[in-house]
Amino acid sequence: MQTSSDRHEYPSHWEADVVLRDGGTARVRPITVDDADRLVSFYEQVSDESKYYRFFAPYPRLSAKDVHRFTHHDFVDRVGLAATIGGEFIATVRYDRIGAGGLPASAPADEAEVAFLVQDAHQGRGVASALLEHIAAVARERDIRRFAAEVLPANTKMIKVFTDAGYQQKRHFEDGVVRLEFDLEPTDRSLAVQRAREQRAEARSVQRLLAPGSVAVIGAGRTSGGVGRSVLANLREAGFTGRLYAVNKSLQDKELDGVPAHRSVRDIGEHVDLAVVAVPASHVPEVVAECGEHGVQGLVVVSAGYAESGPGGRERQRELVRQARTYGMRIIGPNSFGIINTSPGVRLNASLAPEMPRPGRIGLFAQSGAIGIALLSRLHRRGAGVTGVTGVSTFVSTGNRADVSGNDVLQYWYDDPDTDVALMYLESIGNPRKFTRLARRTAAAKPLVVVQGARHAAAPQGHAVRATRLPHATVSALLGQAGVIRVDTITELVDAGLLLARQPLPPGPRVAILGNSESLGLLTFDACLAEGLRPLPPLDLTTAASAEDFHRALARALADERCDAVVVTAIPAMGETPVADAALAEALRSASASAPAKPVLVAHVELGGLAEALSAAASTAPQTGPAAAAPPGAHTAPVGRQDPEPPSSGAAAPDETRLIPAYPAAERAVRALAEAVKYGQWRREAAEPGKVPEYEDIDEKGAAERIDALLSRGTGLTLGAEDTCALLGRYGIDVRRALPAPTPGEAAAAARTLGYPVALKTTAPHLRHRADLGGVRLDLADEEQLRRAYTELTELFGTPEELRPVVQGMAPRGVDTVVRAVIDPAAGAVLSFGLAGAASELLGDTAHRLIPVTDRDATSLVRSIRTAPLLFGWRGSAPVDTAALEEVMLRVSRLVDDHPEVVGVSLEPVVVAPHGLSVLGATVRLARAPLRDDLGPRTLPVV
């Protein structure tokens, strides 16, 4: 805990760990009075040139007055931040609030002067850019809206830090100094710059772990069979191309299994990039300290005994991460199964997997070691001759994912040239908002297939997860909106991954079916219908079909403009030989080459020889027998690789060999194809993203003033009817007026004010929005009907004090719908839509989109619920005004996006008529905006 410097409490929420440009980490925190010695030591290590650039004159040392000034801050008008590694300063930044003429000032002055100093040894690592993001966020929190900086013209590095940040800025030159002024309000460009830097830094941090030049296995025992010794053997047998070391305190020999051995990592005379830690949890802190002091860049901790073991282990895990980050190291684990990189230039198997997977284009991520084993095993088995050789590029098992997470690995895979398809097994999503953002960007370039474990239970004990109020179905829907291919089982994960890695994306849902079994063809036809595909009538070639018959039929199907994909069904003929299998496989391959833009799949029954033959052309494994002969011109590269830019057709490159995936069941082939069809459609739509519309009648400033005034009464407010209508009205959302009716006489007076016909409603919580319970009376044409209805309601349900009745003018008839927006602590702002009524609630027929919602999002949201036909003239009814409904959704989205203090909006019901709509009920909840959100500066998760 730091000591407060001046009149304000120490702002601990400003502390953050950040990933730097080279993949290392640093800690950013406020500077306090306790930092005087650190500041002096830091300044002594800065070059004279850097000091000159900072103070515009020779300044060899800091005076006592300087030290006092630079360590005493009030955390409002004067703020200093430091970037630290190993507890020592490597850079500082400070701002001083200024007023007219550049003199020191206090609020309401909204400008500050900012200055940086970075130790020369750490320049070029992106430290200043990270500090600028954090000091800007601090300034905005303290109501500072603009920074000014004076820089010498020769200090081009610092000028570049400011100009590259993406803020709107002004620049002028006077008295030999460049003066820069820039607003701190985030812009589209500044956010894009920030996220691009985040991607590069986090990708680089993972790349340093997956492609080390040297590895030390700490805990490699003298006897075989232990975890450390197994990892060492796996690294050696995989042919790791870098330097390898064995480390164990009890080792006496200079070598262990032919690997140089040392008693401590400190004894290694060369730099070590990666350490695999396989010692008991009680010894890990000592190992981490030795690695940090030796300059190790990252750790893979396979040791158990952390958060998965209970509260004590959870605290050990937090301390492990804090200690590693102190030295700028990142951690995979603890309780990790390990990492693998099959690149020929690396050949890293720093895992407990006894065999190195075949090289390929699929990236694998698994939080669970057991699932990681299953994934590697299935891909290895199927790649060995079941469906063709489609291997692994990289594999990461994060275990408890205390530091490196799926988000970091997505950042790496996004621009990894060796990975075309990403498969992920997730038991928890620590930051769903960020994961969704990264997934959307990744899915626009390459397929991302996810299976979620623990969907109906709490996350594993070892995972630190943000609490979310959203059900799994909602989170799943939001991932689908981001282009994630969601499957339910490991089998489906592998099935979809193999298809996406080998074949082009289907241009549409039309499927041709052909084969030598009528029954299998009909099963495939039914499976296509069940998955929402549009199958053509199956073509039965009969059991007497030859390889040439298959070739001609497949070529015709692929040439048919009505066909987007082909499923070939095959059963073995009596006495079929491996030669016949190879002939059929070659026939299918050569026919599929005639239409490289359309995918081909095989559903087979006990055709091991055929599946092996289909894989033979591009296999990198030793092959024997007739199937080993590849056709002329065949290449060893896998097929179906998607370009980083989303292609129009998803076709594989013409010079790649076509690997045709084979499945042992028709429904598995069709399910994988259906996922590819949906993903292809998402890719085409994502290529033309929608827009967040502007509405001239929105009063954003007036709404902000109203929200500030309301929050001055307190936090966590649910607004009353009058305030709700006023706030929504600022955004062009009109709520139909409802007047309280505590007595029959006041109900009659309200009806006269509104005009007949009217509705009489109860607003008691247990009856609100429950027309099915009889708490609403509609179309009351006169006072007599109104008084009779009032008497009925009070006799049936209770006193007026209990029922809280209101009178409201009748709205045009239409379809009752519900529009809601909520701020989830983990997922962020979510807009939801469904039809009103118990049936929709019972069936969970609600659709969701992340805010801000675009015009395309709103259009798809209306159409994505199962009961959507009721809005479009189902069974002869009049279609309703969905355009007006979409506009209301967009206005609600704008309100929540513009004002983070709006944490909940509910419009229920929204009656959508053939022309226009009526909002009959609304509630709004307000709360103070969070100090930091996804738009804030880059940070690593808090431990």
C-alpha angles and dihedrals in degrees: 000000000000124000117248111249102207142340101335132066118261107271100227091175088071090068113102143158114230135191113232129216094267093050097258122119136235135183121239117203141151118275114242140182089270091067099070095109092043091051093050092048091048093050092050089059094053116098122247089246093056090047090051091051090051099047101022090234139058106290110170098173142010119252122225087255090054092050091050092049094047095048102040112078134160091210090231113059096012120037132167127187128190132200109218138190120185088000092297127112118255096168142003137201130184140177131204119197111237136189135193112342092014094282122146112275145168133225134331083046104099103193129087136183114234131199136177138201122188125186109248094235089060100042113119093035095099094252095135092049091052092047091050090056091051098043089048091053090049091049093051089050088055092049095256109143104178139041128206124195133182115209133175111245091238091058092086094157093061093043087054091052090058098040094046094051092085099233122137104260146174125214132194136164125225137151091006094301132107110227116202124191123183139169116242097214106118114250131196088257095048091050090048090050091048094050093045089054090047091052094048094046097046092043090051091050090056092042090057088056096045098043107037122164091215136020132197119197106208112200098030100155130214092242123065122245101051123119096250093045090049093052090048091051092048092051092049096045092047088060098242105205097213134067116294128201135184117214127191130142092225097053115117101172125079092231138039116196089340092308121119107258130207136176093226136016086238088067092061106103094208137060116278118209101185133023123197106207115208104159130112113285091248090063097044097089091058091048092049091051091051092048093048093050090048092053099249109171102210146001135222105199112197092167116115130209099089133107092332088066099057142269095324091052091047091059090047088053093052091049091048092056093044091051095048093047089051087067095041093253128138123217134216106200144321102224088022126161089213141247135281134197116182096188108133089232092057113020093185120176102169091158144088091257105118094210130049110238119241113269113258147132102275122102115207127201124180129168090196120068092208092053089045089057090049093050094048091045095051095046090046093048096045092041090053094068113311100090107353137282108299106151140182129277098188137352126199127184109187098183105191089003092217091163120355108053141175089276091061093048090049088054088054097045093048094080100014105128091205096059122073101161128033121208118189134185108197126185092177139005110220096193109020092176093058093038091055091049093049093042091054091053094044094046090055088063106030137003117274115196119189135185116189120213124198089034093152100032140049120286116268113284093249095060122091103212132176112244114254130191093200119103119237092255090059094048089047091051091051090051089051089053087055092055097257114151103226120201132173106223142035089244091057090046091058093040093054093042093054093051094047092047094051110031138047120257112270112250091220147347100274111116130192116206124200136160149119097275122070092195094051089047091054091049089052091048091053092046090053092053091048090054094049096255125136107236123193117225109286117257111223112207091181125234090280092067116131128211088261090054090054091048094053094044094049093046090052093048093050091048091052110104089211091064127082099171139006130222112197115202120200138178125186120264120224111276094007113170134207088254090059090048090053091048092052092046091051090048092054093045095049092046093049090053088069091068109034092171096063124071123232124202132182125217107194139177115222094328100142091152092054094048090049091048091050089056098043100085095066102025117135091193123092109276133198136181131033093314091063094075108096118206117258112282095019117151131207094229116107120248136228091051111161120224117242086244109065105253122222094238105019090232121164118246110276095237095056124096114249111239111196114208116225125205129197092222132041094225091055092052092047094047091053090047092050091054090050091050092052092046092049090052090050091051092052092049093044089056087069105038120193127245134243100237124228119229118200093208095060112111101202095166093049091049091051092052091048092050092050090051092049093047090052085075092060142290132282094039127174103202124232121242095266095049091044093053092045094051095045089047089061086065096045096259109134118200116204109248118255123188125205116250109193091161136027090249093052089047089055091048091050091051091052089052094050098036129237140311097058141165125233114211138178115226098190109133094244092052102032113122090359104118087157089069092057099250093131131069116193137195096021101177102190145006094272092058090044094053091045091051091047091054092048093052095049092046092050103040111017145268123337089250088060096041100042093206123203134189120225134177115254116262124214112276117264145119117315112230138170127225118189138171125192136176109229114199091227108028099034127220114358129185116208132192136184144134117281119249143071094276094062092045092049093050094042089234097167129126126209140201133181117250130273090059119200126213089258090050091052092049092051092043092060091049099042100075118091092236093054093113088074087068095051105052104284114193094355099312119138115269112244131228100273091166089064090047092052090050092054089051091051091049092051089049091052092049093053094041094048095046117039088187088074100086099167139022126176124182108187124193109012104182108207112201130187086266118029130332142249127224104213101176136021141173129186128192124200132196136162112281116253115261092234132023139163089292091059128095122300114276139162117240115281113251 
